[in-house]
Amino acid sequence: LNPEFGLFKIGEGSNQNLVIDPDSIAIPFFERYFEFAGAMLGKSMLERVYAKGQLSRYLLKTLLGHKLSIADLQDFDKSTYESMLYVIENENIGDILDTDFTYTGTYFGT
């Protein structure tokens, strides 16, 4: 779960929980590393050995098969969470700004 390996990063929320790093797709065979990390987490849970680091709420809920809410986005991307919350609380904002929910991300500076 060490963020230096590139699979996870420290989230933007106040808890500083671990989230999946979107740039991890650049790591060769990154899927296998995530499978291994999942297997190790599962084994450590079964044997009650605690791993260093705390996974974010949305990641834990996803692993447990629970339904996600907008509040779960707070750990991953605080600014997007605050923007979506503002839009929800202000009903007419979509008509005023003529907005949609398009996300544009950058990977490795491009």
mmCIF file of the C-alpha atoms, coordinates in Angstrom:
data_MODEL
# 
_entry.id   MODEL 
# 
loop_
_atom_site.group_PDB 
_atom_site.id 
_atom_site.type_symbol 
_atom_site.label_atom_id 
_atom_site.label_alt_id 
_atom_site.label_comp_id 
_atom_site.label_asym_id 
_atom_site.label_entity_id 
_atom_site.label_seq_id 
_atom_site.pdbx_PDB_ins_code 
_atom_site.Cartn_x 
_atom_site.Cartn_y 
_atom_site.Cartn_z 
_atom_site.occupancy 
_atom_site.B_iso_or_equiv 
_atom_site.pdbx_formal_charge 
_atom_site.auth_seq_id 
_atom_site.auth_comp_id 
_atom_site.auth_asym_id 
_atom_site.auth_atom_id 
_atom_site.pdbx_PDB_model_num 
ATOM 1   C CA . LEU A 1 1   ? 0.000   0.000   0.000   1.00 0.00 ? 1   LEU A CA 1 
ATOM 2   C CA . ASN A 1 2   ? 3.030   2.245   -0.156  1.00 0.00 ? 2   ASN A CA 1 
ATOM 3   C CA . PRO A 1 3   ? 2.257   5.273   -2.394  1.00 0.00 ? 3   PRO A CA 1 
ATOM 4   C CA . GLU A 1 4   ? 5.862   5.257   -3.652  1.00 0.00 ? 4   GLU A CA 1 
ATOM 5   C CA . PHE A 1 5   ? 5.087   2.153   -5.753  1.00 0.00 ? 5   PHE A CA 1 
ATOM 6   C CA . GLY A 1 6   ? 2.560   4.114   -7.841  1.00 0.00 ? 6   GLY A CA 1 
ATOM 7   C CA . LEU A 1 7   ? -0.547  1.968   -7.341  1.00 0.00 ? 7   LEU A CA 1 
ATOM 8   C CA . PHE A 1 8   ? -2.026  4.152   -4.618  1.00 0.00 ? 8   PHE A CA 1 
ATOM 9   C CA . LYS A 1 9   ? -1.718  7.795   -3.643  1.00 0.00 ? 9   LYS A CA 1 
ATOM 10  C CA . ILE A 1 10  ? -2.734  9.878   -0.650  1.00 0.00 ? 10  ILE A CA 1 
ATOM 11  C CA . GLY A 1 11  ? -6.266  11.187  -1.159  1.00 0.00 ? 11  GLY A CA 1 
ATOM 12  C CA . GLU A 1 12  ? -7.278  14.829  -1.125  1.00 0.00 ? 12  GLU A CA 1 
ATOM 13  C CA . GLY A 1 13  ? -9.715  14.487  1.775   1.00 0.00 ? 13  GLY A CA 1 
ATOM 14  C CA . SER A 1 14  ? -8.995  15.499  5.328   1.00 0.00 ? 14  SER A CA 1 
ATOM 15  C CA . ASN A 1 15  ? -8.342  11.880  6.375   1.00 0.00 ? 15  ASN A CA 1 
ATOM 16  C CA . GLN A 1 16  ? -5.302  11.382  4.112   1.00 0.00 ? 16  GLN A CA 1 
ATOM 17  C CA . ASN A 1 17  ? -6.578  7.923   3.142   1.00 0.00 ? 17  ASN A CA 1 
ATOM 18  C CA . LEU A 1 18  ? -5.149  5.888   0.283   1.00 0.00 ? 18  LEU A CA 1 
ATOM 19  C CA . VAL A 1 19  ? -6.912  6.026   -3.091  1.00 0.00 ? 19  VAL A CA 1 
ATOM 20  C CA . ILE A 1 20  ? -6.104  4.345   -6.406  1.00 0.00 ? 20  ILE A CA 1 
ATOM 21  C CA . ASP A 1 21  ? -3.646  6.421   -8.410  1.00 0.00 ? 21  ASP A CA 1 
ATOM 22  C CA . PRO A 1 22  ? -5.065  7.071   -11.911 1.00 0.00 ? 22  PRO A CA 1 
ATOM 23  C CA . ASP A 1 23  ? -1.496  7.179   -13.257 1.00 0.00 ? 23  ASP A CA 1 
ATOM 24  C CA . SER A 1 24  ? -0.971  3.553   -12.214 1.00 0.00 ? 24  SER A CA 1 
ATOM 25  C CA . ILE A 1 25  ? -2.024  2.501   -15.727 1.00 0.00 ? 25  ILE A CA 1 
ATOM 26  C CA . ALA A 1 26  ? 1.507   3.393   -16.843 1.00 0.00 ? 26  ALA A CA 1 
ATOM 27  C CA . ILE A 1 27  ? 2.984   0.609   -14.704 1.00 0.00 ? 27  ILE A CA 1 
ATOM 28  C CA . PRO A 1 28  ? 3.555   -2.536  -16.783 1.00 0.00 ? 28  PRO A CA 1 
ATOM 29  C CA . PHE A 1 29  ? 1.169   -5.307  -15.689 1.00 0.00 ? 29  PHE A CA 1 
ATOM 30  C CA . PHE A 1 30  ? -0.529  -2.946  -13.218 1.00 0.00 ? 30  PHE A CA 1 
ATOM 31  C CA . GLU A 1 31  ? -3.590  -5.232  -13.108 1.00 0.00 ? 31  GLU A CA 1 
ATOM 32  C CA . ARG A 1 32  ? -1.485  -8.038  -11.665 1.00 0.00 ? 32  ARG A CA 1 
ATOM 33  C CA . TYR A 1 33  ? -0.068  -5.736  -9.006  1.00 0.00 ? 33  TYR A CA 1 
ATOM 34  C CA . PHE A 1 34  ? -3.592  -4.725  -7.968  1.00 0.00 ? 34  PHE A CA 1 
ATOM 35  C CA . GLU A 1 35  ? -4.624  -8.395  -7.847  1.00 0.00 ? 35  GLU A CA 1 
ATOM 36  C CA . PHE A 1 36  ? -1.622  -9.122  -5.658  1.00 0.00 ? 36  PHE A CA 1 
ATOM 37  C CA . ALA A 1 37  ? -2.360  -6.148  -3.386  1.00 0.00 ? 37  ALA A CA 1 
ATOM 38  C CA . GLY A 1 38  ? -5.963  -7.331  -3.058  1.00 0.00 ? 38  GLY A CA 1 
ATOM 39  C CA . ALA A 1 39  ? -4.885  -10.868 -2.239  1.00 0.00 ? 39  ALA A CA 1 
ATOM 40  C CA . MET A 1 40  ? -2.454  -9.613  0.395   1.00 0.00 ? 40  MET A CA 1 
ATOM 41  C CA . LEU A 1 41  ? -5.094  -7.343  1.932   1.00 0.00 ? 41  LEU A CA 1 
ATOM 42  C CA . GLY A 1 42  ? -7.567  -10.224 2.030   1.00 0.00 ? 42  GLY A CA 1 
ATOM 43  C CA . LYS A 1 43  ? -5.032  -12.544 3.637   1.00 0.00 ? 43  LYS A CA 1 
ATOM 44  C CA . SER A 1 44  ? -4.051  -9.934  6.201   1.00 0.00 ? 44  SER A CA 1 
ATOM 45  C CA . MET A 1 45  ? -7.721  -9.418  7.094   1.00 0.00 ? 45  MET A CA 1 
ATOM 46  C CA . LEU A 1 46  ? -8.290  -13.148 7.515   1.00 0.00 ? 46  LEU A CA 1 
ATOM 47  C CA . GLU A 1 47  ? -5.254  -13.488 9.743   1.00 0.00 ? 47  GLU A CA 1 
ATOM 48  C CA . ARG A 1 48  ? -5.953  -10.215 11.590  1.00 0.00 ? 48  ARG A CA 1 
ATOM 49  C CA . VAL A 1 49  ? -2.642  -8.702  10.602  1.00 0.00 ? 49  VAL A CA 1 
ATOM 50  C CA . TYR A 1 50  ? -3.043  -4.979  10.115  1.00 0.00 ? 50  TYR A CA 1 
ATOM 51  C CA . ALA A 1 51  ? -1.611  -3.330  7.018   1.00 0.00 ? 51  ALA A CA 1 
ATOM 52  C CA . LYS A 1 52  ? -0.003  0.075   7.214   1.00 0.00 ? 52  LYS A CA 1 
ATOM 53  C CA . GLY A 1 53  ? -2.205  2.756   5.645   1.00 0.00 ? 53  GLY A CA 1 
ATOM 54  C CA . GLN A 1 54  ? -5.941  3.285   5.529   1.00 0.00 ? 54  GLN A CA 1 
ATOM 55  C CA . LEU A 1 55  ? -7.998  2.798   2.384   1.00 0.00 ? 55  LEU A CA 1 
ATOM 56  C CA . SER A 1 56  ? -10.485 5.477   1.426   1.00 0.00 ? 56  SER A CA 1 
ATOM 57  C CA . ARG A 1 57  ? -14.177 5.034   2.138   1.00 0.00 ? 57  ARG A CA 1 
ATOM 58  C CA . TYR A 1 58  ? -15.129 4.731   -1.541  1.00 0.00 ? 58  TYR A CA 1 
ATOM 59  C CA . LEU A 1 59  ? -12.516 2.028   -2.117  1.00 0.00 ? 59  LEU A CA 1 
ATOM 60  C CA . LEU A 1 60  ? -13.651 0.023   0.917   1.00 0.00 ? 60  LEU A CA 1 
ATOM 61  C CA . LYS A 1 61  ? -17.308 0.347   -0.098  1.00 0.00 ? 61  LYS A CA 1 
ATOM 62  C CA . THR A 1 62  ? -16.459 -0.799  -3.624  1.00 0.00 ? 62  THR A CA 1 
ATOM 63  C CA . LEU A 1 63  ? -14.569 -3.835  -2.316  1.00 0.00 ? 63  LEU A CA 1 
ATOM 64  C CA . LEU A 1 64  ? -17.486 -4.729  -0.037  1.00 0.00 ? 64  LEU A CA 1 
ATOM 65  C CA . GLY A 1 65  ? -20.041 -4.270  -2.824  1.00 0.00 ? 65  GLY A CA 1 
ATOM 66  C CA . HIS A 1 66  ? -21.847 -1.381  -1.109  1.00 0.00 ? 66  HIS A CA 1 
ATOM 67  C CA . LYS A 1 67  ? -23.528 1.419   -3.018  1.00 0.00 ? 67  LYS A CA 1 
ATOM 68  C CA . LEU A 1 68  ? -21.488 4.610   -3.406  1.00 0.00 ? 68  LEU A CA 1 
ATOM 69  C CA . SER A 1 69  ? -22.713 8.131   -2.706  1.00 0.00 ? 69  SER A CA 1 
ATOM 70  C CA . ILE A 1 70  ? -21.445 11.575  -3.629  1.00 0.00 ? 70  ILE A CA 1 
ATOM 71  C CA . ALA A 1 71  ? -19.989 11.912  -0.127  1.00 0.00 ? 71  ALA A CA 1 
ATOM 72  C CA . ASP A 1 72  ? -17.602 9.070   -0.965  1.00 0.00 ? 72  ASP A CA 1 
ATOM 73  C CA . LEU A 1 73  ? -16.047 11.221  -3.697  1.00 0.00 ? 73  LEU A CA 1 
ATOM 74  C CA . GLN A 1 74  ? -14.666 13.607  -1.079  1.00 0.00 ? 74  GLN A CA 1 
ATOM 75  C CA . ASP A 1 75  ? -11.624 11.427  -0.326  1.00 0.00 ? 75  ASP A CA 1 
ATOM 76  C CA . PHE A 1 76  ? -10.719 11.002  -3.979  1.00 0.00 ? 76  PHE A CA 1 
ATOM 77  C CA . ASP A 1 77  ? -11.246 14.462  -5.478  1.00 0.00 ? 77  ASP A CA 1 
ATOM 78  C CA . LYS A 1 78  ? -12.260 17.177  -3.039  1.00 0.00 ? 78  LYS A CA 1 
ATOM 79  C CA . SER A 1 79  ? -12.778 19.933  -5.636  1.00 0.00 ? 79  SER A CA 1 
ATOM 80  C CA . THR A 1 80  ? -15.069 17.757  -7.785  1.00 0.00 ? 80  THR A CA 1 
ATOM 81  C CA . TYR A 1 81  ? -16.987 16.741  -4.660  1.00 0.00 ? 81  TYR A CA 1 
ATOM 82  C CA . GLU A 1 82  ? -17.478 20.384  -3.630  1.00 0.00 ? 82  GLU A CA 1 
ATOM 83  C CA . SER A 1 83  ? -18.547 21.356  -7.161  1.00 0.00 ? 83  SER A CA 1 
ATOM 84  C CA . MET A 1 84  ? -21.087 18.546  -7.374  1.00 0.00 ? 84  MET A CA 1 
ATOM 85  C CA . LEU A 1 85  ? -22.410 19.364  -3.919  1.00 0.00 ? 85  LEU A CA 1 
ATOM 86  C CA . TYR A 1 86  ? -22.856 22.994  -4.967  1.00 0.00 ? 86  TYR A CA 1 
ATOM 87  C CA . VAL A 1 87  ? -24.780 21.946  -8.085  1.00 0.00 ? 87  VAL A CA 1 
ATOM 88  C CA . ILE A 1 88  ? -27.030 19.663  -6.036  1.00 0.00 ? 88  ILE A CA 1 
ATOM 89  C CA . GLU A 1 89  ? -27.758 22.336  -3.437  1.00 0.00 ? 89  GLU A CA 1 
ATOM 90  C CA . ASN A 1 90  ? -28.482 24.995  -6.086  1.00 0.00 ? 90  ASN A CA 1 
ATOM 91  C CA . GLU A 1 91  ? -31.225 23.549  -8.295  1.00 0.00 ? 91  GLU A CA 1 
ATOM 92  C CA . ASN A 1 92  ? -31.137 26.200  -11.023 1.00 0.00 ? 92  ASN A CA 1 
ATOM 93  C CA . ILE A 1 93  ? -27.374 26.308  -11.459 1.00 0.00 ? 93  ILE A CA 1 
ATOM 94  C CA . GLY A 1 94  ? -27.480 24.002  -14.506 1.00 0.00 ? 94  GLY A CA 1 
ATOM 95  C CA . ASP A 1 95  ? -29.879 26.340  -16.316 1.00 0.00 ? 95  ASP A CA 1 
ATOM 96  C CA . ILE A 1 96  ? -27.831 29.409  -15.436 1.00 0.00 ? 96  ILE A CA 1 
ATOM 97  C CA . LEU A 1 97  ? -24.404 28.047  -16.337 1.00 0.00 ? 97  LEU A CA 1 
ATOM 98  C CA . ASP A 1 98  ? -25.477 25.589  -19.054 1.00 0.00 ? 98  ASP A CA 1 
ATOM 99  C CA . THR A 1 99  ? -23.158 22.974  -17.538 1.00 0.00 ? 99  THR A CA 1 
ATOM 100 C CA . ASP A 1 100 ? -22.710 19.251  -17.891 1.00 0.00 ? 100 ASP A CA 1 
ATOM 101 C CA . PHE A 1 101 ? -20.655 16.695  -15.975 1.00 0.00 ? 101 PHE A CA 1 
ATOM 102 C CA . THR A 1 102 ? -17.681 16.325  -18.280 1.00 0.00 ? 102 THR A CA 1 
ATOM 103 C CA . TYR A 1 103 ? -14.368 15.487  -16.632 1.00 0.00 ? 103 TYR A CA 1 
ATOM 104 C CA . THR A 1 104 ? -11.077 16.233  -18.319 1.00 0.00 ? 104 THR A CA 1 
ATOM 105 C CA . GLY A 1 105 ? -8.006  14.754  -16.679 1.00 0.00 ? 105 GLY A CA 1 
ATOM 106 C CA . THR A 1 106 ? -4.330  14.949  -17.364 1.00 0.00 ? 106 THR A CA 1 
ATOM 107 C CA . TYR A 1 107 ? -2.002  11.987  -17.197 1.00 0.00 ? 107 TYR A CA 1 
ATOM 108 C CA . PHE A 1 108 ? 1.720   12.557  -17.007 1.00 0.00 ? 108 PHE A CA 1 
ATOM 109 C CA . GLY A 1 109 ? 1.370   16.234  -17.925 1.00 0.00 ? 109 GLY A CA 1 
ATOM 110 C CA . THR A 1 110 ? -0.582  15.730  -21.163 1.00 0.00 ? 110 THR A CA 1 
# 
